Amino acid sequence: MAANFWTSSHYKQLLDQEEVDVVQPLDRDKGITLEDFKLIKMHMSNCMLSLSLSRCLVVLDISKLAQHVKVRQRVVATAVTYMRRFYIRKSMTEYDPHLVAPTCLYLASKAEESTVQARLLTFYIKKIYSDEKYRYEVKDILEMEMKILEALNYYLVVFHPYRSLVQFLHDAGMSDITMTHLSWGLVNDTYKMDLILVYPPHLIALACIYIATVYREKDNTAWFEELRVDMNVVKNISMEILDFYEGHRMVSEERINAAFSKLALKPETAR
């Protein structure tokens, strides 16, 4: 992995929000709107990261598999990033999320040097899920792995905000359990959004710390002013995170289910 974010493929692949907010033609033909697309990605990411799995609508969620195969949080975060990068270029209609999700976990485990065997994934897929439609074999994961690699142009390097977060908290003298837990949770929630595809990870970490300091009523203005960063960007990221919380606080299961159900429609039915 590249030691410097600024010389890495991750940095070179950062996108504008307009490039991320693209619904593929095949999905549009099924009536998938941009809001539907965001909801589906949000819920898929939530299934991958959430500790509560009871409301997951995506049958093959990475989080549940990750618990069985004992992978690190970083592997899950990398898998989410791969999935989000993949669906910028490919449609959910053509590439089943139920197969893409575990394949991203398989690929991320190798990229993060915490390899999970494909046969172990398929073992737990078959053990957990009874629906024959989603009981994929090893060859299915291996074939999808190649398609994901091609879609990602074989760029697998992902820098995450976690390391910067720990360093910043220590530097600011805020590495107590309360601030660390709150800031870490905020970073986890950013993977329910596309921030990792748009902003450098250290700025995401700073935005999460900024929100945490406001929430905990800590005055660290002087520390933030000493940083060589554009605080306007940090505050903009903070507002995106807060807007996400506000906008998705009351999203119902029915609304998410309606978005997913469109993927099962035939194009002529959706029109």
Residue pairs with C-beta under 8 A, 6 or more apart in sequence:
1 8
1 157
2 8
2 9
2 10
2 157
5 11
5 159
5 200
5 201
5 202
8 157
8 159
9 155
9 157
10 155
10 157
10 158
10 159
11 159
11 200
13 85
13 155
13 197
14 197
14 198
14 199
14 200
15 88
15 197
15 198
16 198
17 194
17 198
19 88
20 88
20 194
20 197
20 198
21 34
21 37
21 38
21 194
22 88
23 32
23 33
23 34
23 36
23 37
24 87
24 90
24 91
24 92
24 93
24 94
25 91
26 91
26 93
26 94
26 267
27 37
27 91
27 92
27 93
27 263
29 93
29 267
29 270
29 271
30 93
30 262
30 263
30 265
30 266
30 267
30 270
31 262
31 265
31 270
31 271
32 40
32 92
32 93
32 259
32 262
32 263
35 259
36 258
36 259
36 262
39 251
39 255
39 256
39 259
40 92
40 97
40 256
40 259
40 260
40 263
41 83
41 84
41 87
41 194
42 192
42 193
42 248
43 56
43 57
43 58
43 256
43 260
44 58
44 61
44 83
44 97
44 101
45 80
45 83
45 84
45 191
45 192
45 193
46 56
46 192
47 53
47 56
47 57
47 58
47 61
47 62
47 63
47 64
47 101
48 61
48 62
48 63
48 66
48 76
48 79
48 80
48 83
48 101
48 105
48 191
49 63
49 76
49 77
49 80
49 188
49 191
49 192
50 56
50 63
51 63
53 61
53 63
53 64
55 253
56 63
56 64
57 253
57 256
57 257
57 260
58 97
58 98
58 101
58 260
59 98
59 129
59 131
59 134
60 97
60 98
60 99
60 101
60 102
60 125
60 129
60 134
61 101
62 76
62 79
62 80
62 101
62 102
62 104
62 105
63 76
64 128
65 102
65 105
65 121
65 124
65 125
65 128
66 75
66 76
66 105
68 124
68 128
69 109
69 116
69 120
69 121
69 124
71 105
71 109
71 114
71 116
72 112
72 114
73 162
73 188
74 112
74 160
74 162
75 105
75 108
75 109
75 112
75 114
76 105
76 108
77 158
77 160
77 162
77 191
78 108
78 111
78 112
78 158
78 160
79 101
79 104
79 105
79 107
79 108
79 109
80 104
80 191
80 196
81 158
81 191
81 196
81 197
82 104
82 107
82 108
82 148
82 152
82 156
82 158
83 100
83 101
83 104
84 194
84 196
84 197
85 151
85 152
85 197
86 95
86 100
86 104
86 148
86 151
86 152
87 95
87 100
88 197
89 151
90 147
90 151
92 263
93 263
95 144
95 147
98 134
98 136
99 134
99 136
99 140
99 141
99 144
100 144
100 148
102 121
102 125
102 136
102 141
103 141
103 144
103 145
103 148
104 148
105 116
105 121
106 116
106 118
106 121
106 141
106 145
107 145
107 148
107 149
107 156
109 115
109 116
111 156
111 157
111 158
118 138
118 141
118 142
119 138
121 141
122 136
122 137
122 138
122 141
125 134
125 135
125 136
126 135
129 135
149 156
158 196
159 200
159 201
160 187
160 196
160 201
161 187
161 190
161 196
161 201
161 202
161 204
161 205
161 208
162 184
162 187
162 205
164 201
164 202
164 205
164 206
165 183
165 184
165 187
165 205
165 208
165 209
166 175
166 180
168 202
168 205
168 206
168 209
169 175
169 179
169 180
169 183
169 209
171 223
172 209
172 220
172 223
174 209
174 213
174 218
174 220
178 216
179 209
179 212
179 213
179 216
179 218
182 212
182 215
182 216
183 205
183 208
183 209
183 212
186 208
186 211
186 212
186 241
187 204
187 205
187 208
189 241
189 244
189 245
190 196
190 204
190 208
190 241
192 244
192 248
193 240
193 241
193 244
195 204
195 237
195 240
195 241
196 204
199 233
199 237
202 229
203 229
203 233
203 234
203 237
204 237
206 224
206 227
206 229
206 234
206 237
207 234
207 235
207 237
207 238
207 241
208 241
210 224
210 234
210 235
210 238
211 238
211 241
211 242
212 218
213 219
213 220
224 231
224 234
225 231
262 270
